[in-house]
Amino acid sequence: MDFEKKYPITQQPGDFVTVQWTRGYKAVDVYYKDELIGSVQGSAKLKAGTKISTVLGTIELKLSEKPIMLNVIIDGYHSPVNVSHPAKELKKTAVFFWMILTFAVIASLMEGVYLSTELSAEVIVTLINFVIVTVYFLSAVFIRSGKPWAYYMGFSMFGLMYALSLISFLGPVTIFLIIVFLFRTGFLVVLILNMKHANSAIKHQRYGSYSDAELLDSKL
C-alpha cells in the first residue's frame, strides 16, 4: 500500500478506521483497531460506490469527483474528513443564495424607481424588500458557515415569494413576466434538489465534528 489515512467515526467520538490504498485506488484496505475488516479491488467499484459489511456495520467507500478523494461512510454517516461531507456540500449551496440575493436587490431597485412617485407605497415596498434581501443575505452568510437552518430560512423566503409571484399571472401576461417566472422556477428546482445536503447536515450535527488538524494523512 502507498497511502494511509485515519477516518474518524462520526457516531463513535474518539474512534476511527484506518484506510490504506495503492496509487490510483486500485486496491483499498480498511482497518479497525489494527485488524483488517474489509478490502476492495478496482477503482471502478469505488467510483460507483461500494459497500462492505463489517463489525462496525455497513461501510460505504466512494470516490468523489473533484477532487478525487476517498470518502468513508459508516452506517449512513460520513466521516468528518470526507470531502463530500454534507456540511461541506451544504456550504457550496451558498452560491445559489448569493445569486438570488443579487436578483432580489436588482428587483428592489427597479420597484423603487417604479414607485418613486408614490411615497407611501414606496416606503412599504422598501421595508418589505429590505426584509427579503436581509433574509437572503443572512442565509448566504450562514450557509457558507455550514448552518442548515439558514438553508431552510432562505428556502422558505424564496418559496413564499415564488408563491406570491403566481398572483402576477392574474393580470396581463408578458414575455418578461414569463421569463422571470421561468428563472424563479429554475432556482426553486435547484434549491429543492440541494435541500438533501441541509437534511443530511442536520442528521450529522447530533454527533458534532472533528477538526481536520487532528487527523493523520501520510504516505507509507
C-alpha positions in Angstrom: 0.0 0.0 0.0 1.2 3.5 -0.8 -1.0 5.7 1.3 -2.8 5.7 4.7 -5.4 7.9 6.3 -7.4 7.9 9.5 -11.1 8.5 9.2 -12.8 9.4 12.5 -16.1 7.6 13.1 -18.8 10.2 13.5 -21.1 8.2 15.7 -18.2 7.0 17.9 -16.3 10.1 19.1 -12.6 9.4 19.5 -12.7 6.3 17.4 -11.6 5.8 13.8 -10.9 3.4 11.0 -7.6 3.4 9.1 -7.7 3.1 5.3 -4.7 2.1 3.2 -4.6 2.3 -0.6 -2.4 1.9 -3.6 -1.8 4.6 -6.3 -4.9 5.1 -8.4 -7.0 3.4 -5.7 -6.6 0.0 -7.4 -6.6 -1.7 -4.0 -8.1 -0.4 -0.7 -7.9 -2.0 2.7 -9.9 -0.9 5.8 -8.6 -1.5 9.3 -10.2 -1.1 12.7 -8.1 -1.5 15.8 -5.3 -2.8 13.7 -7.5 -5.6 12.2 -8.4 -5.8 8.5 -12.2 -5.6 8.3 -12.6 -5.0 4.5 -10.9 -4.8 1.2 -11.9 -3.5 -2.2 -10.2 -4.2 -5.5 -10.6 -1.9 -8.5 -11.1 1.8 -8.7 -14.2 1.4 -10.9 -16.1 0.0 -7.9 -15.0 3.0 -5.8 -16.2 5.5 -8.4 -19.7 3.9 -8.3 -19.5 3.4 -4.6 -19.2 0.0 -2.9 -20.4 -1.3 0.4 -18.9 -3.8 2.7 -20.3 -5.4 5.9 -18.0 -5.1 8.9 -18.1 -5.3 12.7 -18.9 -1.6 12.6 -21.9 -2.1 10.3 -22.1 -1.2 6.6 -19.1 0.8 5.4 -19.5 2.6 2.0 -16.4 3.6 0.2 -16.8 6.1 -2.6 -14.5 8.3 -4.6 -15.5 12.0 -5.0 -15.1 13.5 -8.5 -13.5 16.9 -7.8 -11.0 16.4 -6.1 -10.7 12.7 -6.5 -10.6 11.6 -2.8 -11.9 8.6 -0.9 -15.0 9.1 1.2 -15.8 6.7 4.1 -19.4 6.4 5.2 -20.2 4.2 8.1 -23.9 3.2 8.6 -25.0 6.2 6.7 -22.7 8.7 8.5 -19.9 10.5 6.7 -16.5 10.7 8.4 -15.9 14.4 9.2 -12.8 14.4 6.9 -14.8 13.3 3.8 -14.6 15.9 1.0 -18.2 15.1 0.3 -19.3 15.5 3.9 -22.9 17.0 3.9 -21.7 20.1 5.8 -19.1 20.8 3.2 -21.6 20.2 0.4 -24.1 22.5 2.1 -21.5 25.3 2.2 -21.3 25.1 -1.6 -25.0 25.9 -1.9 -24.4 29.4 -0.5 -23.7 30.5 -4.1 -27.4 30.0 -5.0 -28.5 32.4 -2.4 -25.8 35.0 -3.4 -27.3 34.8 -6.9 -30.9 35.1 -5.6 -29.8 38.0 -3.4 -28.3 39.8 -6.4 -31.6 39.4 -8.4 -33.6 40.5 -5.3 -31.5 43.7 -5.0 -32.0 44.5 -8.7 -35.7 43.8 -8.5 -35.9 46.1 -5.4 -34.2 48.9 -7.2 -36.5 48.6 -10.2 -39.6 48.7 -7.9 -38.2 51.7 -6.1 -37.9 53.6 -9.4 -41.3 52.5 -10.5 -43.0 53.6 -7.2 -40.9 56.8 -6.8 -44.0 59.0 -7.3 -46.0 57.2 -4.6 -44.2 57.9 -1.3 -46.4 55.8 1.0 -46.3 52.8 -1.3 -42.6 53.2 -1.8 -42.0 53.1 2.0 -44.0 50.0 2.5 -42.4 48.2 -0.5 -38.9 49.3 0.5 -39.4 47.8 4.0 -40.7 44.5 2.6 -37.8 44.3 0.1 -35.3 45.2 2.9 -36.6 42.2 4.9 -36.4 39.9 1.9 -32.9 41.0 1.0 -31.7 40.7 4.6 -33.0 37.1 4.8 -31.2 36.1 1.6 -28.0 37.8 2.8 -28.1 36.1 6.2 -28.9 32.8 4.5 -25.9 33.0 2.2 -23.6 34.0 5.0 -24.6 31.3 7.5 -24.9 28.6 4.8 -21.3 29.3 4.0 -20.6 28.6 7.6 -22.4 25.2 7.3 -25.6 26.1 9.2 -28.5 24.0 7.9 -31.2 26.2 9.5 -30.0 29.1 7.2 -30.8 27.0 4.2 -34.4 26.4 5.4 -34.8 30.1 6.2 -33.7 31.1 2.7 -35.7 28.4 1.1 -38.8 29.4 3.0 -38.5 33.0 1.9 -37.9 32.1 -1.7 -40.8 29.6 -1.6 -43.1 32.3 -0.2 -42.0 34.9 -2.9 -42.4 32.2 -5.6 -46.0 31.5 -4.4 -46.8 35.3 -4.3 -45.4 35.7 -7.8 -48.2 33.4 -9.1 -50.6 36.3 -8.4 -49.0 38.3 -11.2 -50.5 35.9 -13.7 -53.9 37.1 -12.7 -53.2 40.3 -14.8 -51.7 40.8 -18.3 -49.1 38.1 -19.1 -46.0 39.5 -20.8 -42.9 37.8 -22.2 -40.8 39.5 -19.4 -43.2 38.0 -16.8 -42.8 34.5 -18.3 -39.0 34.7 -18.4 -38.8 35.9 -14.8 -41.1 33.1 -13.7 -39.0 30.5 -15.6 -35.9 31.8 -13.8 -37.7 31.6 -10.5 -38.9 28.1 -11.2 -35.3 27.0 -12.2 -34.0 28.3 -8.9 -36.8 26.6 -7.0 -35.9 23.3 -8.6 -32.2 23.7 -7.8 -33.0 24.6 -4.1 -35.3 21.6 -3.7 -32.6 19.3 -5.2 -29.9 20.6 -2.9 -32.1 20.5 0.3 -30.8 17.0 0.8 -27.5 18.5 1.9 -29.2 20.5 4.6 -31.2 17.5 5.7 -28.1 15.3 5.9 -26.1 18.0 7.6 -28.7 18.2 10.4 -28.5 14.4 10.8 -24.7 14.6 11.3 -24.9 17.5 13.7 -26.1 15.4 16.5 -22.7 13.9 16.8 -20.6 17.0 16.5 -17.5 17.1 14.3 -13.7 16.7 14.3 -11.0 19.1 13.2 -9.0 18.1 10.1 -5.9 19.1 12.1 -6.4 16.0 14.4 -6.1 13.6 11.5 -3.2 11.7 10.1 -2.7 11.7 6.3 0.7 10.2 5.5 2.5 8.2 2.8 3.7 4.8 3.7 
